Amino acid sequence: MGTFNSRYVAIKKESAYGTPTGSYKFGEVDDESIKHQYDLLTRDDMSRYGAAKSVTGKEYSAGDINMAMLNDDFTAHLINGIMGTDSVGGISGGLYPHTFAESGALDSYTLLVSREDKEHLYKGMVVGSMSVSATLNEYATVGFSLMGKSEDIGSLAAVGTTSAVFPDALPALYFANAKVFFNGDSTASDMVKSISFDINLNRDDENACALGSTTYTIAPPAQRREISGTIEFNIVPHAAVESEPTYTQLVTADGLEFAGSGVELQVNFGDDTTADLLQFKFYKIRFEAPDANVSGRDTNTMSVGFVALYSPDDSKMMDIVMRSSTSGAF
C-alpha cells in the first residue's frame, strides 16, 4: 500500500544537457503533473476505409510543479533555470543574498519524481515558465512548467532508493508578510489585495530535435521573454498614497507607464525581522485598462493588468533576490 512518505520531487543540476551531476534537492511540492508524452502519427491512405498504420513521433516529457513559496534550494534552482545567473553577496544575519539576473546560459535539470511505488527519472528538463500568485492572508504560491527528454524508463527504480531530505525548518511565505512598492516609492502600498504574474520564455521545442533521435538532443531554446500580471486593490485608487497607479492615470488617452532608471514595481515576500526573503523587481511597467465595476452591495475595488517590459535605462526587465543559508551560487 502506498503512503504519502513515498511521494516527492527532487531536482539535480546537469553539467551538460541530459547529464546530471551533484546531489538531489527535495522540494515541498503540492502537486506535479510531469509525464512522458509522444506524438502519434497515423497514416491515412486511399485504399482502406480506416487508418491501418501508426507510428510514434517525437517523444518528450512535460508538466507542471506547484507549491507554496519557499526560499529553499529546490525553488532557487528552478528560479535560476528561468533567469540564468546567480550572484551571491556577503553574509548578513546568517543569510546570503542571491541575485538572479537575466543573463548567461539557462541550466537544465534532472528530475526524480517518486509516486509511491516507483521513482521516475526525467532528464534534460528545462523551465519554460514561472507563475506567482499571492492573496491577502493566504500562502503565496509558485508554479513552474518544465519540458525535457522522454522519461528514462530504464532507470525506473523501487521507491525509497533515494533518501529524501526536506527543508522542514523553512516556513512557507505568505502575503501577510508581503509588500508591494510602486514607481520607486520606498514605502509599500497598503491598498493591494492580491497580485499574480507569469514569466514565460516561450521555449521552441521543435528546434530541440534532430534527425536520428526520437527526443530532444539540445535544450529547447528560449525565445522572447514575456512577463504579465494582474494587481487587485481593495479600493479604487483615485488619489495615490504610495505612488499607486490611479484610476485617472490608467484611463488617460495614452495610458500609464512606469519607466525610467530603477525599480518600478517590487514585490517582497518574507518577514522584515530577517529582511525580505524573496524579492521580485521589475524595471519598466505598462498598465492595461482598469476594471472597477460594482455589483449589488459588494465593495468597490479595482483590478488592473500589467506587462513588464525591457528597460533601456537599466538594461533588463527584472531580477529576483533571495536570502538563503546556501553560500554558493545555484
TIZAMAR-925968 format. One record per residue (C-alpha): x, z, y; residue number from 1; residue in three letters. Coordinates in steps of 0.2 Angstrom, whole numbers. Example, Ala and Ser with C-alpha at 12.3 -4.5 7.8 and 13.67 -1.06 7.14 Angstrom:
# residues 2
62	39	-22	1	ALA
68	36	-5	2	SER
//
This chain:
# residues 330
0	0	0	1	MET
7	-5	17	2	GLY
10	8	31	3	THR
12	7	49	4	PHE
30	13	47	5	ASN
35	-4	40	6	SER
29	-14	55	7	ARG
42	-18	68	8	TYR
50	-32	78	9	VAL
69	-32	81	10	ALA
80	-44	91	11	ILE
98	-49	89	12	LYS
108	-60	102	13	LYS
115	-76	95	14	GLU
133	-81	98	15	SER
128	-99	96	16	ALA
111	-107	93	17	TYR
105	-101	76	18	GLY
120	-89	73	19	THR
116	-71	75	20	PRO
129	-58	80	21	THR
129	-39	83	22	GLY
116	-26	78	23	SER
97	-27	80	24	TYR
87	-18	94	25	LYS
70	-12	90	26	PHE
55	-13	102	27	GLY
39	-3	103	28	GLU
28	-18	101	29	VAL
9	-18	102	30	ASP
6	-34	93	31	ASP
16	-50	88	32	GLU
10	-67	83	33	SER
26	-76	78	34	ILE
23	-88	64	35	LYS
30	-103	56	36	HIS
22	-120	61	37	GLN
23	-138	57	38	TYR
15	-154	62	39	ASP
6	-163	48	40	LEU
7	-182	48	41	LEU
-7	-190	40	42	THR
-6	-209	37	43	ARG
-22	-220	38	44	ASP
-21	-237	30	45	ASP
-34	-250	29	46	MET
-35	-251	10	47	SER
-44	-234	7	48	ARG
-59	-226	15	49	TYR
-49	-210	17	50	GLY
-32	-205	20	51	ALA
-21	-204	5	52	ALA
-4	-199	11	53	LYS
3	-185	21	54	SER
20	-178	26	55	VAL
27	-163	36	56	THR
34	-167	53	57	GLY
43	-156	65	58	LYS
44	-138	59	59	GLU
47	-123	71	60	TYR
42	-105	74	61	SER
32	-99	90	62	ALA
22	-85	96	63	GLY
20	-70	107	64	ASP
26	-52	109	65	ILE
15	-40	119	66	ASN
19	-22	123	67	MET
19	-8	136	68	ALA
33	-10	148	69	MET
49	0	144	70	LEU
66	-1	151	71	ASN
74	-1	134	72	ASP
87	-13	126	73	ASP
74	-23	117	74	PHE
65	-28	134	75	THR
81	-30	143	76	ALA
87	-44	130	77	HIS
70	-53	132	78	LEU
72	-52	151	79	ILE
89	-59	151	80	ASN
83	-73	140	81	GLY
72	-79	154	82	ILE
84	-75	168	83	MET
101	-80	162	84	GLY
114	-67	169	85	THR
115	-48	169	86	ASP
127	-40	181	87	SER
130	-21	179	88	VAL
133	-9	193	89	GLY
141	8	194	90	GLY
133	23	185	91	ILE
121	33	196	92	SER
111	48	189	93	GLY
116	44	172	94	GLY
109	26	173	95	LEU
117	9	176	96	TYR
108	-4	187	97	PRO
107	-21	178	98	HIS
103	-35	189	99	THR
96	-50	180	100	PHE
98	-66	190	101	ALA
93	-85	188	102	GLU
110	-92	183	103	SER
121	-95	168	104	GLY
116	-101	151	105	ALA
100	-94	143	106	LEU
103	-84	127	107	ASP
95	-87	110	108	SER
90	-73	98	109	TYR
86	-70	80	110	THR
70	-60	77	111	LEU
67	-49	62	112	LEU
48	-46	60	113	VAL
43	-33	47	114	SER
25	-35	40	115	ARG
23	-20	28	116	GLU
29	-29	13	117	ASP
42	-41	19	118	LYS
54	-44	33	119	GLU
53	-61	41	120	HIS
68	-69	49	121	LEU
66	-81	64	122	TYR
82	-89	71	123	LYS
86	-99	87	124	GLY
71	-90	96	125	MET
71	-93	115	126	VAL
60	-85	128	127	VAL
48	-98	135	128	GLY
38	-87	147	129	SER
35	-69	153	130	MET
19	-61	159	131	SER
17	-44	168	132	VAL
1	-35	171	133	SER
-2	-19	180	134	ALA
-19	-10	184	135	THR
-20	6	194	136	LEU
-18	22	182	137	ASN
-15	11	167	138	GLU
1	7	157	139	TYR
10	-9	164	140	ALA
11	-22	150	141	THR
23	-36	147	142	VAL
22	-51	136	143	GLY
34	-64	130	144	PHE
31	-81	122	145	SER
45	-87	111	146	LEU
49	-103	101	147	MET
63	-107	89	148	GLY
69	-114	72	149	LYS
57	-114	57	150	SER
56	-97	48	151	GLU
72	-94	37	152	ASP
61	-91	21	153	ILE
77	-89	11	154	GLY
81	-73	20	155	SER
64	-65	16	156	LEU
68	-48	11	157	ALA
59	-32	5	158	ALA
53	-21	19	159	VAL
65	-7	23	160	GLY
80	-17	21	161	THR
85	-15	39	162	THR
85	3	46	163	SER
73	4	61	164	ALA
78	14	76	165	VAL
65	15	91	166	PHE
68	21	109	167	PRO
57	37	107	168	ASP
65	46	122	169	ALA
59	32	134	170	LEU
42	33	142	171	PRO
32	18	145	172	ALA
30	13	163	173	LEU
13	14	171	174	TYR
5	9	188	175	PHE
3	26	195	176	ALA
22	26	196	177	ASN
22	9	203	178	ALA
24	2	221	179	LYS
21	-15	229	180	VAL
31	-20	245	181	PHE
26	-35	256	182	PHE
36	-46	268	183	ASN
52	-35	268	184	GLY
42	-19	273	185	ASP
52	-3	267	186	SER
35	6	264	187	THR
24	2	249	188	ALA
6	-3	252	189	SER
-7	9	247	190	ASP
-21	-5	246	191	MET
-15	-13	229	192	VAL
-27	-10	215	193	LYS
-19	-22	202	194	SER
-6	-36	201	195	ILE
-1	-48	187	196	SER
11	-63	187	197	PHE
19	-75	175	198	ASP
36	-83	174	199	ILE
36	-99	165	200	ASN
52	-110	160	201	LEU
41	-125	153	202	ASN
53	-127	139	203	ARG
55	-145	132	204	ASP
54	-143	113	205	ASP
53	-161	109	206	GLU
71	-164	115	207	ASN
77	-149	105	208	ALA
75	-160	89	209	CYS
87	-174	82	210	ALA
87	-186	68	211	LEU
92	-178	51	212	GLY
84	-161	54	213	SER
66	-156	52	214	THR
68	-142	65	215	THR
77	-138	82	216	TYR
95	-142	82	217	THR
98	-135	100	218	ILE
88	-123	111	219	ALA
73	-131	119	220	PRO
79	-135	136	221	PRO
72	-125	151	222	ALA
63	-137	164	223	GLN
55	-132	180	224	ARG
54	-113	183	225	ARG
36	-108	189	226	GLU
30	-91	195	227	ILE
12	-87	199	228	SER
1	-72	200	229	GLY
-14	-63	207	230	THR
-15	-47	218	231	ILE
-31	-37	219	232	GLU
-33	-25	234	233	PHE
-45	-10	234	234	ASN
-52	-16	251	235	ILE
-52	-32	261	236	VAL
-36	-30	272	237	PRO
-42	-35	290	238	HIS
-28	-26	298	239	ALA
-11	-24	289	240	ALA
-4	-7	287	241	VAL
12	-10	277	242	GLU
13	-29	281	243	SER
0	-34	268	244	GLU
-7	-51	269	245	PRO
-23	-50	280	246	THR
-39	-60	277	247	TYR
-37	-69	294	248	THR
-20	-74	289	249	GLN
-25	-81	272	250	LEU
-39	-92	279	251	VAL
-30	-100	294	252	THR
-28	-118	294	253	ALA
-10	-118	287	254	ASP
-12	-103	275	255	GLY
0	-89	274	256	LEU
18	-89	268	257	GLU
31	-75	267	258	PHE
48	-83	269	259	ALA
65	-81	277	260	GLY
80	-71	271	261	SER
77	-56	260	262	GLY
64	-49	248	263	VAL
46	-55	252	264	GLU
37	-47	238	265	LEU
44	-32	227	266	GLN
35	-23	213	267	VAL
43	-7	207	268	ASN
39	2	191	269	PHE
46	19	187	270	GLY
47	37	193	271	ASP
55	40	210	272	ASP
64	55	204	273	THR
75	44	194	274	THR
74	29	205	275	ALA
63	14	201	276	ASP
67	9	183	277	LEU
61	-9	184	278	LEU
60	-19	200	279	GLN
54	-37	202	280	PHE
60	-45	218	281	LYS
53	-62	224	282	PHE
61	-71	239	283	TYR
48	-83	245	284	LYS
29	-81	243	285	ILE
15	-93	246	286	ARG
-3	-86	245	287	PHE
-19	-95	240	288	GLU
-36	-93	247	289	ALA
-43	-76	246	290	PRO
-58	-70	236	291	ASP
-68	-57	245	292	ALA
-86	-59	239	293	ASN
-98	-45	237	294	VAL
-111	-41	223	295	SER
-125	-28	224	296	GLY
-118	-11	230	297	ARG
-101	-14	222	298	ASP
-86	-10	234	299	THR
-80	-25	244	300	ASN
-62	-29	238	301	THR
-51	-44	239	302	MET
-41	-54	226	303	SER
-28	-67	231	304	VAL
-17	-78	220	305	GLY
1	-82	225	306	PHE
16	-93	219	307	VAL
34	-88	221	308	ALA
45	-102	227	309	LEU
63	-106	228	310	TYR
70	-98	244	311	SER
84	-109	253	312	PRO
89	-94	263	313	ASP
93	-83	248	314	ASP
97	-97	235	315	SER
85	-91	222	316	LYS
67	-87	218	317	MET
68	-70	211	318	MET
79	-57	202	319	ASP
75	-42	191	320	ILE
83	-25	192	321	VAL
83	-12	178	322	MET
90	5	177	323	ARG
97	9	159	324	SER
108	20	150	325	SER
117	5	142	326	THR
133	2	151	327	SER
137	-16	145	328	GLY
128	-32	150	329	ALA
114	-38	139	330	PHE
//
